[in-house]
C-alpha cells in the first residue's frame, strides 16, 4: 500500500528506505541478535491485533512477546517508528501481489479495494498506522505493482495512477476506521455483539426517507462484512 505520492515516494522524510530494507534483520556489526527482525515484527503485530496500536512499545514487545531485554531489539528496530514501518509491510504480505486481471479496470480496482478492506479489518490498527508510513517495503511494492497494473487500461500516466491508488487507499482506510469505531460504540460493556445498524436510525431520518418528497434517496447502505482471507475479491 499505501501513502504514495505521485512521484513514487512516501511523502515524508524519516527512515532511509535503502538502509531499512537492506539485509533485513542483519546488523552491520556486533553480535548476531537473539531474535530475527521477522520474529520481532510478528510479535509486534500480534500485540497490536490484541490490544491496539497504542499498546505497542519496544518494552512490551521485548518483555511480553519476545521474552528478551529491550536493548536486544534495537539492532533490528531502533525505535517504534521503524517498528511500525516493519509492521505495515509485514501485514501487507498477506495481500495477493499477483492475480489474473480481467481487463476491466473498474472491476480490478474494486478487487484491490476489497483486498485492502479485508486486510484492515483483520488488523484494525492498520488505518491509523498508515498515516505514519515513511517508506515502502518489498511486500508493499509488490501489491502496488498489482494495483497499478489494474489501472493500465485507463491510459493514465504513472503519476496519475499513483494518485488514483493513493485516493482509493485513503478512502478504504477512512471507511474501515469509521466502521471499527461504529462497532465499538454499539458494543455493550458486557461484550455482546453490536446492535443492527437499523436500530440506530432516528425516527426523523426514517420518516424523511419514507416521505414522497425524498423518494429518490437510496436506501441506507449496510456495513461491509469482513471476508475470510481465502474468499473471492470480486
C-alpha positions in Angstrom: 0.0 0.0 0.0 -0.1 3.0 0.8 0.5 6.8 1.3 2.2 7.0 -2.1 2.8 10.4 -3.7 2.7 10.9 -7.4 6.5 11.0 -7.6 6.5 7.4 -6.2 7.8 8.4 -2.7 6.3 8.1 0.7 5.5 11.8 1.1 7.6 12.2 4.2 11.1 12.1 5.5 12.4 9.7 8.1 13.8 6.2 7.9 16.2 5.8 5.0 14.5 3.2 2.8 17.8 1.9 1.5 19.0 1.2 5.0 15.7 0.0 6.4 15.1 -2.7 3.8 18.7 -3.7 3.0 19.7 -7.1 4.6 16.6 -7.4 6.8 17.4 -8.2 10.3 21.1 -8.4 10.0 23.1 -5.6 11.8 26.3 -4.4 10.1 28.4 -5.0 13.1 28.3 -6.6 16.6 26.9 -10.0 17.7 24.1 -11.7 15.9 20.8 -10.8 17.5 19.0 -13.5 19.5 15.8 -12.9 17.6 15.2 -12.1 13.9 13.6 -9.0 12.6 10.8 -11.2 11.3 10.1 -12.6 14.8 10.1 -9.2 16.4 7.8 -7.7 13.8 5.4 -10.7 14.0 5.3 -10.3 17.8 4.5 -6.6 17.5 1.7 -7.3 15.0 0.2 -9.9 17.4 0.3 -7.3 20.2 -1.3 -4.6 18.1 -4.0 -7.1 16.9 -4.8 -8.0 20.5 -4.6 -4.6 22.3 -4.3 -1.9 19.7 -1.5 0.2 18.3 -1.1 2.2 21.5 0.0 -0.9 23.3 2.9 -1.5 21.0 6.1 -0.3 22.7 9.6 -1.6 22.4 9.5 -2.7 26.1 6.2 -4.5 25.7 7.3 -6.3 22.6 10.6 -7.3 24.2 9.2 -8.4 27.6 5.8 -9.9 26.8 6.1 -11.1 23.2 9.7 -12.0 22.5 10.9 -12.7 26.1 14.1 -10.7 25.8 15.7 -7.5 27.1 14.5 -4.4 25.3 18.0 -3.5 24.3 18.2 -6.6 22.2 15.5 -5.3 19.9 17.3 -2.1 18.9 19.7 -3.8 16.5 16.7 -4.8 14.3 14.3 -1.9 15.1 16.0 1.1 16.6 12.7 2.9 17.5 8.9 2.5 17.4 8.6 4.4 14.2 10.8 1.9 12.4 8.9 -0.9 14.0 5.7 0.5 12.6 7.3 0.5 9.2 8.1 -3.1 9.5 4.6 -4.0 10.9 2.8 -2.4 7.9 5.0 -4.1 5.4 4.7 -7.4 7.3 0.9 -7.5 7.1 1.0 -6.2 3.5 2.5 -9.6 2.8 -1.0 -11.0 3.3 -2.2 -9.2 0.2 -2.3 -11.1 -3.1 0.5 -9.5 -5.1 -0.5 -11.2 -8.3 -3.8 -12.3 -9.7 -5.4 -12.6 -13.0 -6.7 -9.2 -14.2 -10.0 -9.1 -16.0 -9.1 -6.1 -18.3 -12.0 -4.2 -16.7 -10.1 -1.6 -14.7 -13.2 -0.8 -12.6 -13.7 -4.5 -11.6 -9.9 -4.9 -10.9 -9.8 -1.7 -8.9 -12.7 -2.9 -6.9 -10.9 -6.2 -6.2 -7.9 -4.2 -5.0 -10.1 -2.2 -2.6 -11.7 -5.3 -1.3 -8.3 -6.9 -0.5 -7.3 -3.7 1.3 -10.5 -3.6 3.3 -10.2 -7.2 4.4 -6.7 -6.7 5.5 -7.6 -3.6 7.6 -10.4 -5.5 9.3 -8.0 -8.3 10.2 -5.6 -5.7 11.6 -7.8 -2.8 12.9 -4.7 -0.8 13.8 -3.6 -0.5 10.2 -5.6 2.5 9.1 -4.0 4.6 11.9 -0.5 3.2 11.2 -0.7 4.2 7.5 -0.6 7.9 8.4 2.9 7.5 9.8 4.1 5.5 6.8 7.5 6.8 5.6 8.8 4.2 3.2 7.7 1.3 1.0 8.9 -2.2 1.8 9.0 -5.2 -0.5 5.5 -6.5 0.3 4.0 -3.1 -0.2 5.8 -2.6 -3.5 4.6 -6.0 -4.8 0.9 -5.1 -4.1 1.4 -1.6 -5.5 2.6 -3.1 -8.8 -0.6 -5.2 -9.0 -2.7 -2.1 -8.2 -1.0 -0.1 -11.0 -1.4 -2.9 -13.4 -5.1 -3.0 -12.7 -5.3 0.7 -13.8 -3.3 0.1 -17.1 -6.4 0.1 -19.3 -7.3 3.6 -18.2 -4.4 5.1 -20.2 -3.4 7.3 -17.3 0.3 8.1 -16.8 2.3 6.8 -13.9 1.8 9.8 -11.7 -2.0 9.8 -12.2 -2.2 6.1 -11.5 -0.3 6.6 -8.2 -2.7 9.4 -7.3 -5.8 7.2 -8.0 -4.3 4.4 -5.9 -3.5 6.8 -3.0 -7.0 8.2 -3.1 -8.5 4.7 -3.1 -6.4 3.6 -0.2 -7.3 6.7 1.8 -11.0 6.1 1.1 -10.8 2.5 2.2 -8.8 3.3 5.3 -11.3 6.0 6.3 -14.3 3.7 5.7 -12.8 0.9 7.7 -11.7 3.2 10.6 -15.3 4.6 10.8 -16.8 1.1 10.8 -14.5 0.0 13.5 -15.4 3.0 15.7 -19.1 2.4 15.0 -18.9 -1.2 16.0 -17.0 -0.3 19.2 -19.6 2.4 20.1 -22.5 -0.1 19.7 -20.9 -2.9 21.7 -22.2 -3.1 25.2 -20.0 -3.3 28.3 -20.7 -7.0 28.6 -19.1 -7.6 25.3 -22.2 -8.5 23.4 -22.4 -8.2 19.6 -23.2 -4.7 18.2 -26.8 -3.9 17.6 -28.0 -3.9 14.0 -27.4 -0.6 12.2 -31.1 -0.1 11.6 -31.7 0.2 15.3 -29.6 3.4 15.4 -31.6 5.2 12.7 -33.6 8.0 14.3 -37.4 8.2 13.7 -37.0 11.5 11.9 -34.5 10.0 9.5 -36.8 7.1 8.8 -39.8 9.4 8.3 -37.9 11.6 6.0 -36.6 8.7 3.9 -40.2 7.4 3.5 -41.6 10.8 2.5 -42.7 11.1 -1.1 -40.6 14.3 -1.3 -37.4 12.3 -0.7 -38.5 9.1 -2.6 -35.3 9.2 -4.7 -33.0 8.8 -1.8 -31.2 5.5 -1.9 -31.7 3.0 1.0 -29.2 3.3 3.9 -26.2 1.1 3.0 -25.4 -2.0 5.1 -22.0 -2.0 6.7 -19.4 -4.2 5.0 -18.9 -7.7 6.3 -15.2 -8.7 6.6 -14.5 -11.8 4.5 -12.1 -14.6 5.2 -8.6 -14.3 3.7 -9.4 -17.1 1.2 -12.7 -15.7 -0.1 -13.2 -14.1 -3.5 -12.5 -10.4 -4.0 -14.8 -9.9 -6.9 
